[in-house]
Structures are given as structure tokens and as C-alpha cells.
């Protein structure tokens, strides 16, 4: 009887403990669901003072956020009250907004957002004890943990993707979108709907089956970028880009996307989404900076066209100074600088530089051209015997002299190769060139020793994405985006991702403090085989970014 009583007591204790655990778990779940991320400005016009996060509080009881903190993967900051605007206290009621801003927010110049939609009695504005939210908001995506005064996690949030400069990410009806308003954000207030309703109250839907389908075959380009004006005479607000319809049929561009170099070809979000636009067969259509928010750099940038599923359709990149009043115009498969801009019309290539380049392309005769054979592609050339002479063309993926003193890298859709020669001096990434020379072998790679070269406009090569495993022969001499955990660090300019070493040349400036063992880093660059194995060499400053597509942990030790 005594033993039976003991067993009953033990089982009662187990049931009580289990019940308490359920209560605690239920309480934690309820608390973490009290908060929702509603908007993020990670790419403001002024990176130093314009970043912010906006959260909505959905709890039934008033909450006091005194002594709360927010943290990213690099830094944890205590929240403090912003004195100038808002409720003026650290307490929120149901449906109030919590706005977390940079400490350097300029009150005198940042009051533009105080419009009729903003009810400051429902907005609690806080900042952090140092200058930035966390270590600053990453333009390509970020993650944060909001922690209460007891050290309990209230909310864990993360997002991916880049917006246009001055545009925020909004979460409306559970959907993340780039803000399409002229102001670029809805700071301090919420939108409840995205799609305007028809007269009968039903949402308009232009997709008959709910899924947009491509209407062209692989390899076809019904719509392409045709002309861009990065540096107009006078006000830069007059910048524009032009698309052309290469078919006889009208194309509905509604829902398509335009983006600059802030997007990659593989991006699944981001850019300006075209609203209502019909491109007539064989016609042209202009998109102005004032409409798209796309700010084209005068010394190098990129324009990418995506379909409604955010799949790449066409792109052009340039890495050269554009004089005031000049445009970059397409002529067949080539691009030229021209002094005669032709918005809405067929391109006309004029101007001394354009004429010199075009004449060089069309009329230059290559000495002893018959001595150079015509091959298939770069992968085929790399299988040929040393000393054989060939004509080869491709897109430059590494500036002359950046990695190899008298060389650069050339790539097509099949492979990449290093080409060497003093006559390549001055050639930049993104240029299309035709080279004439002899195949040769170094200890670890095939190269071409260039005897003559022609410039052939501008082009683009799609970067190979590698997120699993290590780099190998398949990626050798090609431009890749390599993502993984830093496993070893020799210095800020030499570190290892998984088993692949990254070498950063002195000409590339980046934040070396971001390189720490255990961090997820993405590196874009050229893969080169050396005596120590395959290494990746970044080609420009923007090639190295802190990267993570994982949600922050909900339990266990913190990572700050």
C-alpha cells in the first residue's frame, strides 16, 4: 500500500510538471506572437541617419518595454526613448506601433513623414544607446532578436532581398513587398490593402489561371533593354531607361520588374514593379527615374528586367564614365555610347567616341586573320593543343591587371579562361571583346596569349551560385557566388569558407571586420586553381557581404 501511494505521488508530480511546462510553452508562444514586423527601411537615401524598423504590438495587455534590447548577429543594443516625437513613453497598447530608429536621426530634416495618416499617440519611438540599430541594417537582408527585461525572447525576425534606394520593405496582408508609394515608405502607419477593388468589390486579377506563364521559347527575348540615360543634362531626375518590343505583338508589362545593380540576376525579390503598361509590337516604352526610383550611377551600374515571376529576362551592365547628355544605346547585340539620345525611337549611334569604337568594330582588319581558326566556345578552346592559333570572344569578368599583372578573365556560357597580353591594358569588366592569339598551358590552367584584340560593346555573364559543397574544376576560371561559413581566418583579406580559401587583392576595399569564424559570408569572384587547391578572388568591393538566410534561433545560447 505504501509503495502504491509513492507511485501515485510520483505520477502526480510528473503530471504537474508536464502541465506547468505546457503553461510555460503556451505562454511563450503567446508572447512571441504579440509582435509583428510591419516595415523595414534598410536602404535609405542616407545610410547614416535613415535606417529604421517598425513593429506592431498585438497583445491584449499594455506592455512596458523599459530595459528591453534588440540584437543582430554582431551587436546587442538597449532600447531608449526617443524624446522628440511619439507617445513619449515606453508603453504600448494593442495595435500601437513601435518605431526603432538610428540614434543619429535628424529631427529637423526627418519630419517629412508626419502626414495625416500618422497618429503619434499610437507610435512609440525608441532608439539605441549607440549610433546604429544592431550593427546597421544590411541592404541584402538581416535578422534581429527583440528581448524583454527578463532576458526572454519576444520576437525573432529576418528578411531577405534588396530594395531600391529610398524604398522600404512592407508586410501587408502577410505579403512582403517593396513600397510602391512616391514617398518610398509608410513609416508610422499601416496599409490594409494592396490591390484596388473593382466595382463589385472583387480584387482584380489579370492572371486567368492565377499563375503567370512565359509566352516565349527558351533563348528568345521578346522585350529587351534598349537605351539608358544615366547622366542627363541638368537635373539627374531626368534619368530614364527604355525597353523595346522585339515582336509584332503587344506585350502587357504589368507586374514585370526593373532593377539596378542592387539586384542580382538570381534575385527573387526587389526592384520596381511595373503597374499598368502595354508595350506595342515593335514599339518602345520609357521609364523615368521619378517613376521607378532607380538611380543609375554615372560611372558604372546595371539594369535588369525581370518577368512577373521575378525571372531574369534581359540585362545590361556598364563600367565606364558616362558624360553628361550621353546615353548607352543598343545596336544589335552590342552597346555603344552615343551623343544622340532617342527616347521612344530607333537608336542612332553618333559622337566621336561612338564612331571610333563602331568603326573599329566594323572596319578594322586583323593582320593575318586567316592564321586564326574559328572555334566553338571557350570550353572547346581549353581542350586545344598548345601553340594553336584561334579567334575567341567573350565577356570580361575581371579588370585587366586586378588579379594577374598582364591578364584578365574572359567567359561565355560554357566556361572561363585567363587571357594574357599587354595589349589588353585598360579593358574593364563587362566589356565584350574578341581576342586573337595562341593557346598555352600554365602549371594549373589553360590560357590564351593574346596577339590582337577588338572591343565589341558590352555584355553580361550570369554568375554561378554555389551554396553547397566546395569549388572544383567545373567552376575553374568562372565567376561564382560562393556562400558558406567562415571556418578559418588568416587576416581580413585571407580567409576560408568551408575548405575554399578567399584571397582579396589590395585594390579592393571592404569592411574587413565582418570576417569572423562562424559567420555566413557570400563572396563573388573568379575561381583559380593553385598549388593549394581552388581559391576564389573577389573582383570588386561589393563582392563580399555578410549573408544568412536562416531564422535566428528561438532557444538555446544567444550568439552575441
C-alpha positions in Angstrom: 0.0 0.0 0.0 2.8 2.4 0.9 4.6 1.6 -2.4 1.4 2.3 -4.4 1.0 5.7 -2.6 4.5 6.6 -3.6 3.9 5.6 -7.2 0.7 7.8 -7.3 2.6 10.7 -5.8 5.3 10.4 -8.4 2.8 10.3 -11.3 1.0 13.3 -9.8 4.3 15.2 -9.7 5.1 14.2 -13.3 1.7 15.4 -14.4 2.0 18.7 -12.5 5.5 19.3 -14.0 4.2 18.5 -17.5 1.2 20.8 -17.0 3.5 23.6 -15.9 5.7 23.0 -19.0 2.6 23.3 -21.2 1.6 26.5 -19.5 5.1 28.0 -19.9 5.3 26.9 -23.6 1.9 28.2 -24.3 2.8 31.5 -22.5 6.0 31.8 -24.6 4.2 31.2 -27.8 1.5 33.7 -26.9 4.1 36.3 -26.1 6.2 35.8 -29.2 3.1 36.2 -31.3 2.3 39.6 -29.8 4.7 41.3 -32.1 4.7 41.6 -35.9 7.3 43.1 -38.2 5.4 45.6 -40.4 8.1 47.6 -42.2 11.9 47.9 -42.7 14.0 50.7 -44.2 17.4 49.1 -44.7 18.4 51.1 -47.9 17.5 54.7 -47.1 18.7 57.7 -49.1 21.0 58.5 -46.2 22.6 55.3 -44.7 23.9 57.1 -41.7 20.6 58.5 -40.3 17.7 57.0 -42.2 17.5 53.3 -41.2 14.6 52.1 -39.1 12.4 49.1 -38.1 8.6 49.2 -37.5 6.8 46.6 -35.3 3.1 46.3 -34.5 2.0 45.2 -31.0 -1.0 42.9 -30.9 -1.0 41.9 -27.2 -4.2 42.4 -25.2 -2.5 43.9 -22.2 -0.4 47.0 -22.1 3.4 46.3 -22.3 6.3 48.3 -20.8 9.5 48.0 -22.9 11.8 49.7 -20.5 15.2 47.8 -20.3 14.4 45.9 -23.5 17.1 45.2 -26.1 17.4 44.4 -29.8 20.3 42.5 -31.4 21.6 41.3 -34.7 24.3 38.7 -35.3 27.0 41.2 -34.4 25.7 43.5 -31.7 23.2 43.8 -28.9 21.7 47.3 -28.0 19.5 48.5 -25.2 16.4 50.5 -26.4 16.0 54.0 -25.1 13.2 56.5 -25.6 13.4 59.0 -28.5 12.4 62.3 -26.9 11.2 64.4 -29.8 8.1 62.7 -31.1 5.7 59.9 -30.4 3.8 58.9 -27.2 6.8 60.0 -25.1 6.7 56.8 -23.0 7.9 53.2 -23.3 4.4 51.6 -23.1 2.4 50.2 -25.9 -1.3 49.1 -26.1 -2.9 46.8 -28.6 -2.3 48.0 -32.2 0.3 50.5 -31.3 3.4 50.8 -33.4 7.0 50.5 -32.2 9.4 52.5 -34.3 13.1 51.8 -33.8 15.3 54.4 -35.4 19.0 55.3 -35.7 20.3 57.5 -32.8 21.6 60.0 -35.4 18.1 60.5 -36.8 18.0 64.2 -37.7 14.7 65.6 -36.2 14.9 68.8 -38.2 15.2 67.1 -41.5 13.2 63.9 -40.9 9.8 65.3 -40.1 8.6 64.7 -43.7 6.8 61.5 -42.7 4.4 63.3 -40.3 1.4 63.2 -42.5 -2.4 62.8 -42.0 -2.0 59.0 -41.8 0.3 59.1 -38.8 -1.3 59.1 -35.3 1.7 59.9 -33.0 -0.4 59.0 -29.9 -0.2 55.4 -31.2 3.5 55.4 -32.1 6.3 54.7 -29.5 9.6 55.8 -30.9 12.8 54.4 -29.5 16.5 54.4 -30.5 19.6 52.5 -29.2 22.3 53.6 -26.9 24.9 53.6 -29.7 24.7 55.0 -33.2 23.0 52.1 -35.1 20.3 49.5 -34.8 22.4 46.5 -34.2 25.5 46.9 -36.4 23.4 48.7 -39.0 20.8 47.2 -41.3 22.2 45.1 -44.2 20.8 46.1 -47.5 20.6 42.5 -48.7 18.7 41.1 -45.7 19.1 40.9 -41.9 17.9 39.2 -38.8 17.1 40.6 -35.3 16.0 39.4 -31.8 13.8 41.5 -29.6 14.4 40.7 -25.9 12.4 41.8 -22.8 13.8 43.0 -19.5 13.8 39.4 -18.2 16.0 38.2 -21.0 13.2 36.4 -22.7 12.9 36.5 -26.5 9.8 38.4 -27.6 10.3 38.3 -31.3 12.8 36.8 -33.8 12.6 38.3 -37.3 14.6 38.0 -40.5 14.1 39.1 -44.1 16.0 38.8 -47.4 16.4 40.9 -50.5 17.3 44.4 -51.6 15.0 47.3 -52.3 15.6 50.3 -54.5 17.4 53.2 -52.8 15.0 55.1 -50.6 12.4 52.3 -50.7 11.2 50.2 -47.7 10.0 46.6 -47.3 6.4 46.5 -46.2 4.4 43.5 -44.9 0.8 43.9 -46.0 -1.7 41.0 -45.5 1.3 38.8 -44.8 3.0 39.6 -48.1 6.4 41.3 -48.2 6.6 44.0 -50.9 8.8 46.9 -51.9 6.8 50.1 -51.1 5.3 51.4 -54.3 4.4 54.9 -53.0 6.2 58.0 -54.1 7.5 58.6 -50.6 9.1 55.1 -50.6 7.6 54.0 -47.2 4.6 54.1 -44.9 6.5 54.9 -41.7 4.2 55.4 -38.7 1.1 54.0 -40.3 -0.1 50.7 -41.9 -1.8 49.9 -45.2 -4.5 47.3 -45.0 -4.8 46.5 -48.8 -2.5 46.4 -51.8 -4.9 45.6 -54.6 -7.6 48.1 -55.6 -11.1 46.6 -55.8 -13.4 46.6 -58.8 -16.9 48.0 -58.6 -18.3 44.7 -57.5 -15.8 44.5 -54.6 -13.7 41.7 -56.0 -10.0 42.0 -56.4 -8.7 42.5 -60.0 -6.6 39.6 -61.2 -5.0 39.8 -64.6 -3.8 36.2 -64.5 -6.6 34.0 -65.7 -5.3 30.9 -64.0 -3.6 32.6 -61.1 -0.1 31.8 -62.4 1.8 34.0 -64.9 3.3 31.9 -67.7 6.1 32.9 -70.2 4.9 33.2 -73.8 8.2 32.8 -75.5 10.7 29.9 -76.1 14.0 29.4 -74.3 16.6 31.7 -75.8 14.1 34.2 -77.2 14.0 37.8 -75.8 10.7 39.4 -76.7 11.5 42.5 -74.6 15.0 43.9 -74.0 16.6 47.0 -72.5 17.3 49.3 -75.5 18.7 52.6 -74.2 19.6 54.1 -70.8 20.4 57.7 -69.9 22.4 57.7 -66.6 23.7 61.3 -66.8 21.2 63.7 -68.4 22.0 67.3 -68.9 20.9 69.3 -65.8 18.8 67.6 -63.2 19.5 63.9 -62.5 15.8 63.4 -62.0 15.6 63.3 -65.8 17.3 59.9 -65.9 15.4 57.2 -67.8 15.7 53.7 -69.2 14.0 52.4 -72.3 12.6 48.9 -73.3 11.9 47.7 -76.8 9.4 45.1 -78.0 11.2 42.7 -80.4 7.9 41.1 -81.5 5.0 42.1 -83.7 2.5 41.5 -80.9 1.7 43.8 -77.9 3.2 42.8 -74.6 1.5 43.5 -71.3 4.3 44.6 -68.9 2.1 44.9 -65.9 3.7 43.1 -63.0 7.2 43.0 -64.5 10.2 44.3 -62.6 13.1 46.7 -63.3 16.1 46.8 -61.1 19.7 48.2 -61.0 22.9 46.7 -59.5 21.2 46.3 -56.1 19.6 43.2 -57.5 21.4 40.1 -58.8 20.2 38.0 -61.7 19.2 35.3 -59.3 17.2 37.7 -57.0 13.7 36.5 -56.2 12.5 39.9 -54.9 13.3 43.6 -55.3 13.2 46.3 -57.8 10.4 48.5 -59.2 7.3 46.6 -60.2 5.6 48.0 -63.3 1.9 48.7 -62.7 -0.1 49.3 -65.9 2.0 49.3 -69.1 1.3 48.0 -72.6 4.2 47.8 -75.0 3.0 47.7 -78.6 4.5 45.4 -81.2 7.9 46.8 -82.3 7.5 49.8 -80.0 9.4 51.5 -77.3 8.5 52.5 -73.7 10.3 54.8 -71.3 10.5 54.5 -67.5 11.8 57.6 -65.8 13.7 57.8 -62.5 10.8 59.8 -60.9 8.6 56.8 -61.5 10.9 53.8 -60.8 13.2 55.3 -58.1 16.1 53.7 -60.0 19.2 55.9 -59.6 21.7 55.0 -62.3 25.4 55.7 -61.5 27.3 57.8 -64.0 30.5 55.6 -63.7 29.0 52.1 -63.7 25.8 50.3 -63.0 23.4 47.7 -64.2 19.8 47.5 -65.5 17.9 44.2 -65.1 14.5 43.3 -66.5 12.5 40.5 -64.7 9.2 38.9 -65.6 6.3 38.9 -63.1 7.7 35.7 -61.5 11.0 37.7 -61.0 12.8 35.5 -63.5 15.6 37.3 -65.4 14.6 38.4 -69.0 17.4 40.8 -70.1 20.1 42.9 -68.5 22.9 45.3 -69.4 25.8 46.4 -67.2 28.4 49.1 -67.8 31.7 50.1 -66.0 32.7 53.4 -67.6 32.3 57.1 -67.2 29.2 58.5 -69.0 29.5 62.1 -70.0 26.6 64.5 -69.4 24.0 64.1 -72.1 25.3 60.8 -73.5 23.2 57.6 -73.5 24.1 54.0 -73.7 22.3 52.5 -76.7 21.8 49.0 -78.1 22.8 48.2 -81.7 22.0 44.6 -82.3 23.9 42.6 -79.7 26.3 45.5 -78.9 26.1 48.6 -76.8 27.6 52.0 -77.6 28.0 55.4 -76.1 26.1 57.9 -78.3 25.6 61.7 -78.2 22.2 61.5 -79.8 19.6 60.3 -77.3 16.5 58.8 -79.0 13.7 58.2 -76.4 10.9 56.3 -77.9 12.7 55.9 -81.3 15.2 53.7 -83.1 18.7 54.3 -81.7 21.2 56.4 -83.6 24.9 55.9 -82.8 26.8 59.2 -83.1 29.7 61.1 -81.4 33.5 60.8 -81.8 33.9 58.0 -79.2 31.0 56.0 -80.5 32.1 56.4 -84.1 35.7 55.5 -83.3 34.5 52.3 -81.4 32.0 51.4 -84.0 34.4 51.9 -86.9 36.9 49.8 -85.1 34.4 47.1 -84.6 33.0 47.2 -88.2 36.1 48.1 -90.3 39.2 47.1 -88.5 41.1 44.4 -90.3 43.1 41.9 -88.4 46.6 41.3 -89.6 46.9 37.8 -91.0 43.3 36.9 -89.8 43.5 33.7 -91.9 46.0 32.4 -89.4 43.5 32.2 -86.6 41.0 29.4 -86.6 37.3 29.7 -85.7 36.4 27.6 -82.7 33.1 26.7 -81.0 33.3 28.2 -77.5 35.7 28.8 -74.6 35.2 25.2 -73.2 36.2 23.9 -76.6 39.3 26.2 -76.8 40.6 25.0 -73.5 40.8 21.5 -75.0 43.0 22.6 -77.9 46.8 22.0 -78.3 49.3 24.5 -77.0 50.6 26.8 -79.8 47.4 26.6 -81.9 46.0 30.0 -83.0 42.4 30.9 -82.6 39.9 33.7 -82.6 37.9 33.7 -79.4 35.3 36.1 -77.9 33.5 36.5 -74.6 32.7 38.9 -71.8 35.4 40.2 -69.5 34.8 39.2 -65.8 37.9 40.6 -64.2 39.5 44.0 -64.9 42.9 43.9 -66.6 45.7 43.8 -64.0 43.5 43.3 -61.0 44.4 39.7 -60.2 47.1 39.0 -62.9 49.5 41.7 -63.8 49.1 41.5 -67.6 45.9 39.5 -67.8 42.2 39.4 -67.4 39.4 36.7 -67.4 37.1 36.1 -70.3 33.9 34.0 -70.1 31.0 32.8 -72.2 28.0 30.5 -71.4 30.3 27.4 -71.4 33.5 28.3 -69.5 36.0 30.9 -68.5 39.7 31.4 -69.4 42.5 33.7 -68.5 43.9 35.7 -71.4 47.3 37.5 -71.1 48.8 40.3 -73.1 49.9 43.9 -72.7 47.5 45.0 -75.4 44.6 44.2 -73.0 45.5 47.2 -70.8 42.5 49.3 -69.9 39.9 46.7 -70.7 37.2 46.5 -67.9 34.8 44.0 -66.5 31.6 43.9 -68.6 33.2 44.6 -72.0 32.7 42.2 -74.8 36.0 41.5 -76.7 37.3 39.4 -79.5 40.9 38.2 -79.0 43.3 36.6 -81.4 46.2 34.5 -80.1 47.7 31.2 -79.1 46.6 28.6 -76.6 49.2 27.9 -73.9 49.4 25.9 -70.6 50.5 27.1 -67.2 51.0 24.6 -64.4 47.4 24.5 -63.4 45.4 26.1 -66.2 45.0 26.7 -69.9 45.3 30.3 -71.1 45.4 32.3 -74.3 48.4 34.6 -75.1 46.7 37.5 -76.9 48.3 38.9 -80.0 45.5 41.2 -81.1 42.2 42.4 -79.6 38.9 44.0 -80.7 36.4 45.7 -78.4 32.9 44.6 -79.2 30.5 46.6 -76.9 29.2 45.4 -73.6 27.6 42.2 -72.2 26.8 40.2 -69.1 27.6 36.8 -67.8 25.3 35.1 -65.3 27.1 34.3 -62.0 27.2 30.7 -61.0 25.7 30.3 -57.5 27.4 27.7 -55.2 25.8 27.2 -51.7 26.7 23.6 -51.0 30.0 21.7 -51.2 33.2 23.2 -52.4 34.6 24.7 -55.6 36.1 22.5 -58.3 37.0 22.1 -61.9 33.5 22.8 -63.1 33.8 26.4 -61.8 37.5 27.0 -62.6 38.1 30.4 -64.2 34.4 31.3 -63.9 32.6 34.0 -62.0 30.8 32.4 -59.0 28.8 33.5 -55.9 30.1 31.3 -53.1 28.2 31.2 -49.8 29.1 29.4 -46.6 30.5 29.6 -43.1 33.9 31.1 -42.4 36.0 28.2 -41.0 39.4 29.9 -40.8 40.7 33.5 -40.8 44.3 34.3 -41.6 43.6 38.0 -41.9 40.7 40.2 -43.1 42.0 39.7 -46.7 42.6 36.0 -46.5 40.1 33.6 -45.0 38.5 30.2 -45.7 34.8 29.4 -46.4 34.3 25.7 -45.8 37.5 24.4 -47.4 38.0 27.1 -50.1 40.4 30.0 -49.4 39.4 33.5 -50.3 42.1 36.0 -51.4 41.3 39.7 -51.6 43.6 41.8 -53.6 44.8 45.2 -52.2 42.8 47.1 -54.8 39.5 46.0 -53.3 38.2 48.0 -50.3 35.7 46.3 -48.0 34.8 46.1 -44.3 37.4 43.5 -43.0 35.8 43.4 -39.6 32.9 41.4 -40.9 35.1 38.4 -41.4 34.8 36.2 -38.3 34.9 32.5 -37.9 31.4 31.1 -37.8 29.8 33.8 -39.8 27.9 33.1 -43.1 29.6 35.1 -45.9 28.9 35.4 -49.6 31.8 36.0 -51.9 31.6 36.7 -55.6 34.7 36.2 -57.6 36.9 34.2 -60.0 37.8 30.6 -59.2 41.5 29.9 -59.7 43.4 26.6 -59.3 46.7 26.9 -57.4 49.2 24.5 -55.7 47.0 24.7 -52.6 43.8 23.9 -54.4 40.9 26.1 -55.7 40.8 29.7 -54.4 38.3 32.4 -55.1 39.4 36.0 -55.9 36.8 38.8 -55.5 36.7 41.3 -58.4 35.2 44.4 -56.7 34.3 45.8 -53.3 30.7 44.8 -53.4 31.6 41.1 -53.9 31.9 40.4 -50.1 28.8 40.6 -48.0 27.6 39.2 -44.7 25.0 36.7 -45.6 22.5 34.4 -43.9 19.1 33.0 -45.0 18.3 31.4 -41.6 15.9 32.5 -38.9 17.6 33.4 -35.7 17.5 30.6 -33.0 14.4 30.6 -30.7 16.1 28.7 -27.9 19.5 27.9 -26.6 22.5 30.2 -26.2 22.5 33.5 -27.9 25.1 34.4 -30.4 26.1 38.0 -29.3 
